[in-house]
């Protein structure tokens, strides 16, 4: 509460008492010198600051929950700063390892964010998935270049080794103490809605929502861009493939959501188009 100084021409003691009882913190009788007023204001402000500090300390001491929340908030800010640094470092490591990941990462992040918004996810979820979708293939740093950069189809043995990038990513992000959403995306973005995916064969809503979203975004991007083993599909061909795979590869509700945001998907594809 702001301190109040009552300035008046009344000099009777009873008037002063009534003023103080009405809520004034100090009393100054006219005429007065400005220097005296400034001095009293400074004095009252020092008292207010000390009172506020004492009140806060008493509240923290009386309420352990408030104290704990303050400490948690401070620690959370520290961890978020650390997480941003970890994400940036892992993204760079991934780009150095896999030449396909540069604009692919930007598109998958943007597609995932647009789809999350379309599905009614809150700003916190949508912001996190935009940040952590970039790490979906971070486990590829553990895959040999002979497999990762091979032109043409992989052999069965090579494909089994490639599958391990999901587990590598999950473990790497665990060591980095990354957010659970990041770990779920890395581990589960190759799971299929019908249970035929890898590495765990999860089915339906047992697959974390963030992984189901990134899975669709990742495949859509893979279809619409050229890779070392395939040419790019047209937008119409890619959309038809996604539509057909609804309920098998992809969550059918998310497929509907993608087509509800198809204009945004098209804009993202153009914005981050690979150089010819």
N, C-alpha and C positions, 0 to 999 in steps of 0.2 A: 504494500500500500504506500502511496506517495505521502511523504510528510506534509503537514499543513501548518503554516504560520499565520496566526490571526493578527492582522494589522488594524488598529482602531484608535479612535481618539478618546475612548472611555478609559478612565483611570481607576475607577472604584474596584476594590479587590473582588467584590461579588461578581462584577462583570467579567473579570478575568477568569474566575472559577467557572462561571456559566459557559464561557467560551471553550475552556479546556474540557469540561464535561460534554460539550457538544461534539468533540472530536478533534479539536485543535491540538497540535503537538508543542506549540510554542506561542508566545504572546508578545507583540511588539507595539508599544504605545507611540502615537504620533505626538510631536514630530520625532523622526528617527534619522540617523545618519546611514547612507547607503552602505558604508563599510560594515556597520553593525549587522545590517540585514544579510549581507553576503557571508559574514562570519557565521551567523546562525544557520543559514542554509547549508553551508559546508558541514557544520557540526551535525545537523539533522541527517544529512545524506550519509555521513560516516556511521551514524547510529543505525540507519536503515540497512546499509550494506552488512554491517556486523550482525544485525538481527536476521537478515535473509540467510546469511551463511549459517548461523546457529540453527535456524529453523530447518534448513536443508539437512544439516548433519544430524539433527534430532530425528528427522523423518527417516533418514537412511538407517540410523541405529535402531529405530523402533520397527522398521519394516524391512526385514532381510530380503524380501522379494524385490522391493524397489532397488535395493543395493545390488542384488544379483543381476537384475535386468540392465542396470547401468553398466555393469562389468561385461555382460554378454554383448550388449550393443557395441561397446568399445572394441571387444575382441572380434566381433563380426566384421566391423569396418576394416580391421587389420587383415583378416582372412580374405575378404573380398579383394583388397589390394594385392595380396599375394596370389590369389586365384587368377586375376587378370594377367599377372606376369607369367604364371605357369601356362595359361592358355596360349599366350603369345609365343612363348618359347616352344611349346609342343607343336603349334601350327607351323612355325618356321622349320622345325625338324622334319615335319611331315612333307612340307613343300620341297625341301632339299632331297628327300628320299624319293618322292613320287612326282614326276613332272606333270601328271594329270591333275594335281590337286589344287593349283592356284585359284583359277576362276571357278572351278568346280566347288570348292569350299564356299566361296561367296554365294554362289547360286543356291546350294543346298541350305545354307543358313537362311537366306532370304525366303526360299520356298517354305521351309519349316515354320518360320515366323508367320508368314502369310496364312498358312494352313491353321496354325494354332489360333490366330485371331479369328479366322473364319469359323472355327469350331467353338468360339465363345470362351476360350481360355483367358484368364486374367492377365494383366500386364506383367506381373512377376513371372508367371510361367512362360509367357511368350518371349519375354526378354531373355530368360535363362536358356530357352531352347535355341534362340538365335545365337547365343554365345557358345553353347556347348555342342551344337550340331557340327561345328567346325572340327571337332575331335572324333567324329564317328570312325574315321579310318586311321587314327593315330597309331594303332597297333601294327600298321604296315611297316613301321620302322624295323620290325623284327623279321620281316619276310625277305629272303634273298632276292637280289636284283634280277637274277636269272629267271625267277618266277614272276616277280612284280612287273617287270618290263618286257616280258615275253610277247612277241607278236604272234597272234593266232590263239587258238584254244589251248587251255591247260590240259595236261594229262590228268587222269584220276588221282594219281599220287600227288601231283603238283597242286591240284585243287584242294585236296585234304590239307596240305600244308598252308595254302592260302587261307583256309577257313580259320586258322589259328590266330589271324590278326584280330579277331574279335576278343579272344581271351587275352592276347598280349596287351591290347588297348585297355581292357578292364583292369588288368594287373598294374599296368603302368600308371593309370590314373589313380589307382588305389595307393600306390607308393607316393604319388604327388598330393594325396589327400584332397583330391578334386571332389566337387559336388556329386552327390549320388546320381543326379540326372545325367551328368557327363558319363559316368561309369555305365549306367543303364543303356545309354545310346551306343557307346562303344561295343558293349557285349551283345546287345539284342537287335541291332539294326538289320541283321540278316535273318531274323526269325520270320516265319510266315504265319498269317492268320489261321491257316488250316493245320498248322502244326508240323509242316514239312521243312521248316527252316533249320538253321544252325546258330549257335553251337548246342543249344539245349532242347530243341524241338518244342518250344513253348507254343501254346495255342490260344487264339482269341485274346481276351482281355487279361490273360496271364502275362502277356507281353506288355511291358510298361508303355503307357500312352506316348511318351516322348520318343521311344524307339519306333513305335508304329508310324508316327508322323515323319521321322527322319528317314525311315525305310522307303516310304512313298516318295519323298522329296529326292532321295538319292537315286532311286530307280528311274524316276521321271527325268532327272538330269542325265543319267547314263544313256537313256534312250534317245534324247534329243541332241546329244553331242557325239562327235567322232571320238573313238578310242583307237588304240593301237590294234585292236582285234576286230573292229567293226566300224561301219559308216554310221552317220547320224540318221535317225528316223525323222520324218517330217512331223510337225506338230500334230497333225491329224492321226498319223500312225501311232505315235506315242500315246495320245489320248485314248485311242481305241484299245491299245494294249492294257493301259491302266484300268479302263472300264471293264474289260473282260476278266481281269485278275481280281476284281473286287470280290471279297469273300473267300478267295483262295490265298493269293499272296498278300493282299492288302485288306485292312479293316474297311468294310463296305461303307460305313459312315464317313470315314475319312475320304474315300473316293468321291462321295457326293460333295463333301466339303471342298475338295480340290476343284471340282467343276463349278462350284459356286464362286470360287476365287480365280477362275481360269484367266480372266483379263489381267489380274495381278501377276499370275505365273508367266504369261506371255511378256509382260513388261519387264519382269526380272530377267527372263531369258535374253531379251534384247539388250538390256542394260549391261549384262555381264557376258556378252557373246565372246566366244574364243576368237582370236585373230585368225584370219583366213590363211 
